[in-house]
Amino acid sequence: MADSFLKVADPLDPSDVEGRALREWHGSHSAWLHGFLCRTLRLQPSDADDIVQDTWLRVIRTSLADVEHPRAYLSRIALNLFRDRFRRDKRRIAHLRLVLAEESINPAAMAEQECQLELERAILDLPESLRDVFVLSRFRRLTNKDIADQLGISVKTVEWRIGKAIELCASRLRS
């Protein structure tokens, strides 16, 4: 029954021109799109991964036959997705500020919010190599082995970077 909703492409089927075109596009443009987002928008690789994935989800719903310039088409979709994300994050921050303004009467809530903001600033100020490992470990809950595999570094390097990140954050929070 689930197969009726999802058409599985047969690579030997000559009538599956659209499926072959999509696989060809993905193979030749996916890495370029990821690099484009990281370089042009200065995104973290994980954020670029999300936008690339959302871009391909949009591309799947369109006909590729009418597209003359694939990279221009892909970059436009990705930039629109980035802008949508930026607007959504901006609204979320505005909402949080409003909530914080309402809670500012409670000194305990304000102190907790200030601590969270200071911790966030400390993490954001870490060098990129330390921050990436720290975020993957503490917020994405990846194992040291998974982080090492994903970033192409040794497990020992992951452990050292996590320790250094914690040391820098603690030092900043103490001062």
N, C-alpha and C positions, 0 to 999 in steps of 0.2 A: 504494500500500500504506500509506503514512504517513497518508493521508486517512482510513483506516478507524479510526485511533486518535483522531483529532481531528475533532470535529464543528464545522464552520464554520457560524456562524449566518447565516442569510439575513434581512436586515432587512425584506424584503417578505413573508416567510413568516408568516402569521397564527398558526401553531401554535407559533412560537418566543416564547412569552410570557416564559419565564424569561430568555432572552437579552436581550430588550428591557428587562426589569426590571433586570437586572444592569447594562446600559449606562446606564440612567437613574440607578440608585443611584450608579454610579461618577462620572457627570457632576455629580451634585448633592452628593455627600458626600466625594469624594476630597480636595479642597482643604481642606475643613473638618477632616477627620481629620488631615491633615498639620499644620495650624495648631494643632489641639488637642494633638498630641504635642509640638510645639515649645514651646508655652506651658505646658502642664500639667506635663510631665516635664522641661522645659528641655533637650530633645534638640537636638543639632546637626541642621541640615536633612538632611544625608546619612544620619544614623542614622534620622531620622523617615521618609525615603524608603524605607529598607529595611523598616521595620516596616509602613508603608502597603502596600508591595508584598506582604509576607507575609500581611497581613490580607486583601487581595483574593484571594490564593491560597486562603485558608481559606473565604472567602465563596463562591467559585466552587463549592465542593464541597457547599454546603448549598442548601436550598430557601428562597427568599426569601418565599414566600407566607405562611409562618407568622410572619414578623417584623412586629411592630406598630410598634416604635420603632427605625428604622434607625440613628440616630446612637448610641443606647444600645448597640445590638447591635455596631456597628463599634468603638466605644470599648472595650467589654468584651474583644473579641477582641484589639485592639491592646494593651491593658493586660496581658492574659495573655501575649502574645508578648514584651512588654517585660520582664515578670517572669522568663519563661523565659530570655531573653537575659542578664538580670542574674545569675541563678543560675549559668548556664553560665560567664559571665565570672568570677564569684566562685570557682568550682571551678578554672578555669584559673589564676587568680592564686594560689590556695592550692597548686596543683601547682608553679607556678614558684617559689614561696617554698621549697617542699620541695626542689626541685632546687637552688636557690641555697644552701640550708643544707648540702646534701651537697657542693657545689663550694667551699664557703667555706674549705676547707683550702688550696686553690690560690690564692695571693695574686694572680697574674696574672688569673685568671678573676674574682676578686672586684673588682679594679680596673676591669676591662672592664665588669662589671655595674654598678658604681657610676657609671661614665661614662655608660652607657646610661640609667640612671635619672635622672641629673642632666640629661641632654639632654631626656628625656621631660618632666621637671618644667619645664624652660625653655620648651619648646614649649607646654605646657599653660598656662603663666602669661602667654603672649603675649595681647595684646588680641584679642578675637574676630575682628575684621576681618582682622588680620594672620595669625592662626592659621589661619583658613579657607583663605586664599590659599596659605599656606606648605604646609599639609597636602595640598591639592589638587595643588600643584606637585611636592613632594618624595616624597610617599607614594602618591598616586593617579596620578602621572606624567602629568598633563594638561598640555597646552601652555598658554602664556599666553593665547592666543586663546580656547581652550576655557574656561579659567577666567573670562575676561572675559565671555564669552557666558553662562555659567552663573550668574554673580553679578550680571550687569547693570552692569558697570563697564568702564572703558576698559582697553586693554592696558597703557598707560602706568601706570595706577593699580596694576594687577597687578604690574608690574615694580618699582614703588616699594615696594609692600607686601612683596614677597619680599625685597628688599634690606633694608628696615627690620627684618623678622623675623630675617634672618640676623645683622644687626648686633646686635640685642637678645640673641639666643641666644649669640652669641660673647662679648658683654660679660659675660653672666651666667656662662658657663663659665670665663672668665678669672679671675673673682673668687672 
